[in-house]
Amino acid sequence: MKPSQKTNDFNEIIYGRRSIKTYDPSVKITREEMTQIINEASTAPSSINMQPWRFLVVDTSEGKDKLVPLSRFNKEKVAQASAVIAVFADKNNFDYAENIYGKAVELGLMPQDVKDFQLNAFKPIYNSMSDAEMNDVIMLDSGLVSMQLMLVARAHGYDTNPIGGYEKDQIAEVFGLDKERYVPVMLLTIGRAASEGYTSYRLPAEETTFWA
């Protein structure tokens, strides 16, 4: 267990997770710990390991002043939370391919010939993708990292709430990001819960699973 983690009990992490509505505004998360949380969450899988997720961490009063007006009916959660992580998906994610695969070779995780073969095979595929096809790939991958981020936060003793109700058409520009490149995925509030949150009913596997 990492020094700043509170638990590595898997059952506690997944069954104790709640979508929290109220946070203790006095609790702050250091940028060092937030960086650790993001690094741990970023071990999530992604298509050909392109890791298209990008994180905007809003943890200052100035940042929240910009974000709260965009948060629709989630303004109180955004204002109270220790931070809000705006998850984006990067359409230009393949620009990092050489760095990712090159570092894998450097670390002895991949042979040079495998790297060359894979990049030569994947580059024309990614270059020929339509916007809709690219969106399908990067939104799936960014959803995976977002769920993992919520679980990692729980392991560190924090709670979260995924938010889809905000001004997605405005958030990139408000924070100085290229809205043509960075696609909004969700907001994740993170902090120390001020209330336990509600348990909710989940459909059993018998109602959600098909067998073949």
C-alpha positions in Angstrom: 0.0 0.0 0.0 1.4 3.4 -1.0 2.1 5.8 2.0 -0.8 8.2 1.3 -3.4 5.4 0.6 -5.9 4.6 3.4 -6.9 1.1 2.3 -6.2 -1.5 -0.3 -9.3 -3.6 0.7 -10.9 -4.2 -2.6 -14.4 -4.8 -1.1 -14.2 -1.6 0.9 -13.2 0.3 -2.2 -15.9 -0.9 -4.6 -18.8 -1.5 -2.2 -18.0 1.6 -0.1 -18.0 3.9 -3.1 -20.9 6.4 -3.2 -21.7 9.4 -5.4 -21.3 12.1 -2.8 -23.4 15.2 -2.9 -21.8 17.2 0.0 -18.2 17.6 0.9 -16.2 19.0 3.8 -14.9 22.3 2.3 -12.1 22.5 4.9 -10.4 19.3 3.5 -7.7 20.0 0.9 -5.8 17.5 -1.3 -2.2 18.4 -1.9 -1.1 18.5 -5.5 1.5 15.9 -4.6 -1.2 13.4 -3.6 -3.4 14.4 -6.5 -0.6 13.7 -8.8 -0.1 10.3 -7.2 -3.9 9.6 -7.6 -3.8 10.5 -11.3 -0.6 8.4 -11.9 -2.3 5.4 -10.3 -5.5 5.9 -12.2 -3.5 6.2 -15.4 -2.6 2.5 -15.3 -6.1 1.9 -16.8 -6.1 0.2 -20.2 -6.5 2.1 -23.5 -6.6 1.4 -27.2 -3.0 0.5 -28.3 -1.9 2.2 -25.1 -2.4 5.7 -26.4 -3.8 7.0 -23.1 -5.9 9.7 -24.7 -7.2 11.1 -21.3 -6.2 14.5 -20.2 -7.0 16.0 -16.8 -7.7 19.6 -15.8 -7.6 19.8 -12.0 -9.5 22.7 -10.6 -8.3 23.2 -7.0 -8.1 27.0 -6.6 -10.8 29.5 -5.7 -10.0 31.3 -9.0 -10.5 28.1 -11.0 -13.8 27.3 -9.2 -15.0 30.8 -9.9 -14.7 29.9 -13.6 -16.2 26.4 -13.2 -19.2 27.0 -11.0 -21.1 29.0 -13.6 -20.7 26.1 -16.0 -21.9 23.5 -13.5 -25.7 23.9 -14.0 -27.4 22.1 -11.1 -24.1 20.8 -9.7 -22.8 24.2 -8.5 -22.8 23.3 -4.7 -20.8 20.1 -5.2 -18.3 21.8 -7.3 -17.9 24.7 -4.8 -17.5 22.4 -1.8 -15.2 19.7 -3.2 -11.5 19.8 -2.5 -11.0 19.7 -6.3 -12.8 19.0 -9.5 -11.1 17.0 -12.2 -12.4 17.8 -15.6 -11.6 14.7 -17.8 -11.0 15.4 -21.5 -10.2 13.1 -24.4 -7.4 14.2 -26.7 -8.2 13.8 -30.4 -4.4 14.2 -31.1 -3.4 11.4 -28.8 -1.4 9.6 -31.5 1.1 12.5 -31.3 2.4 10.8 -28.2 2.9 7.4 -29.8 6.6 7.7 -30.4 7.2 8.9 -26.8 5.0 6.1 -25.3 6.5 3.3 -27.4 10.0 4.7 -27.3 10.0 4.8 -23.5 8.7 1.2 -23.4 11.7 0.2 -25.5 14.1 2.2 -23.3 12.7 0.5 -20.1 13.0 -2.9 -21.6 9.2 -3.4 -21.8 9.1 -3.8 -25.6 11.6 -4.9 -28.3 12.6 -2.2 -30.8 11.3 -4.4 -33.7 7.9 -4.7 -32.1 7.7 -1.0 -31.5 8.5 -0.3 -35.2 6.1 -2.8 -36.5 3.2 -1.6 -34.3 3.7 2.1 -35.0 4.0 1.5 -38.7 0.8 -0.6 -38.6 -1.3 1.8 -36.5 -0.2 5.2 -37.8 -2.2 4.9 -41.1 -5.2 3.6 -39.2 -5.2 6.5 -36.8 -4.5 9.0 -39.6 -7.5 7.8 -41.6 -10.0 7.8 -38.7 -13.0 10.1 -39.0 -13.9 12.4 -36.1 -16.8 10.1 -35.1 -14.5 7.0 -35.1 -11.8 8.8 -33.1 -14.5 10.0 -30.6 -15.7 6.4 -30.1 -12.1 5.3 -29.2 -11.1 8.1 -27.0 -14.4 8.3 -25.1 -14.3 4.6 -24.3 -10.7 4.9 -23.0 -11.4 8.0 -21.0 -14.4 6.4 -19.4 -12.1 3.5 -18.3 -9.7 5.9 -16.6 -12.5 7.9 -15.0 -13.9 4.9 -13.3 -10.4 3.9 -12.2 -9.8 7.4 -10.9 -12.9 7.1 -8.7 -11.7 3.8 -7.2 -8.2 5.1 -6.6 -9.6 8.2 -4.9 -11.5 5.8 -2.6 -8.4 3.9 -1.8 -6.8 7.3 -0.7 -9.8 8.0 1.6 -11.6 10.4 -0.6 -15.0 10.3 -2.3 -16.1 11.4 -5.7 -19.1 12.2 -7.9 -19.1 11.8 -11.7 -21.0 14.7 -13.3 -22.3 14.9 -16.9 -24.5 18.0 -16.4 -22.3 20.9 -17.3 -21.6 23.3 -20.2 -19.4 21.0 -22.3 -19.4 23.3 -25.2 -17.8 26.1 -23.1 -15.4 24.5 -20.6 -12.4 24.0 -22.9 -12.3 27.6 -24.0 -13.0 29.0 -20.5 -9.8 27.3 -19.3 -7.7 28.1 -22.3 -7.8 24.7 -24.0 -8.4 24.0 -27.7 -12.0 22.9 -27.9 -11.4 21.3 -31.4 -8.8 19.0 -29.9 -10.0 18.3 -26.3 -13.4 16.6 -26.0 -15.1 16.9 -22.6 -15.9 13.6 -21.0 -17.1 14.3 -17.4 -16.4 16.3 -14.2 -15.3 14.4 -11.1 -15.7 16.1 -7.8 -13.3 14.8 -5.2 -12.9 15.4 -1.5 -13.9 14.2 2.0 -17.6 13.3 2.2 -19.6 15.5 4.6 -22.4 12.8 4.5 -22.3 9.1 3.8 -24.2 9.3 0.5 -27.0 7.0 -0.5 -26.9 3.3 -1.3 -28.8 2.4 -4.5 -30.3 -0.7 -6.0 -28.3 -2.5 -8.8 -29.9 -4.9 -11.2 -28.7 -8.4 -10.7 -26.6 -10.2 -13.3 -29.6 -12.4 -14.1 -31.3 -9.3 -15.6 -28.4 -7.7 -17.4 -26.5 -10.7 -18.8 -26.9 -12.8 -21.9 -25.2 -16.1 -22.4 -24.1 -17.7 -25.7 
